[in-house]
């Protein structure tokens, strides 16, 4: 994988999807996409516990329910996306 790619499509390149993830700095956001966290420029909620991640200025990828908590933790998003936390 060259240094300019923001994500790897694990469905098209399965040989790259499970090897060296922590060392490569990649994060799985859904069943078929691995991303460089530093390439994510925005995150917002979707219904059903999912999220949407913007990569750069022109790509948006859906984040699965199972990957949303790790994404929120990585970016320091506290509490529930859908309601304001009580003090």
N, C-alpha and C positions, 0 to 999 in steps of 0.2 A: 504494500500500500504506500503510495507516495505521500509526501507531507502536505499536499494541497487539498486532499479529499476530506470532506467534513464527515462523511459516513460511508459505511460498507453495507451493501445490500447482501445480507446473509443468505438470501434465497438464491441469488445469482452467483455468489462467491462463498459457498459453504466451507471451503477449505480454510478460509480466513476467519470464520465466525467464532470458533471456540478456542483458538490457540493464542495464549499470551494476552488475554484481555487486560488484566491489571497492568502488565508491563507496557502494553501499547497505549494505555490511557483511554481506552474505548469504553463506552457505556451502552448497554443494550437498552433501547427504549421501546421496542416491540419485537415480535417474533422474527421480523426480517430486517431490522435495522440496528446497526451499531453506530454510535456517533462519538465524536470528540467533544467532550463537555464544553471546552472553550469555544467551539463553533456555535453553540446555542446562544442566540441573542434575545430570545423572549420565550416565556412560558405562560400559558393561560389555561383555565379549567374547561373541561368538557363534561357533559352529563355522564353519569354512570361511573365516576371515579377515574376517568381518563383525563388526559391533558393533551395539549397541542404544543409542540416545540417549534420555534422558528430558528432556522439555521441561516445565518447571513441575512440577506435582505430579500431573498426570493424563494426560499424553500420552507415548507411547513410539513412536519411529520407528526402523526398521531402517536401519543405515548400510551402504552397499554396500562390497564388497571394495576397489574403486578409491578410495573416499572415506575409508576408515578411516585410512590413513596421514596424511592432512592433518588429520583430526580429532585423532588422537593428538598430532601436532606442535603443533596449536593449543592443546591443553590440557596440554602438557608430559609426556605419558605416554611413558616411555622403554621400550625393549626390547619383548619379546614379551608379549602379553596372557596367554599360556598357560603360561609358565614363569618362575620367578624368575631374575633375572639373576645370573650368577656374579660374584663379586668378583675 
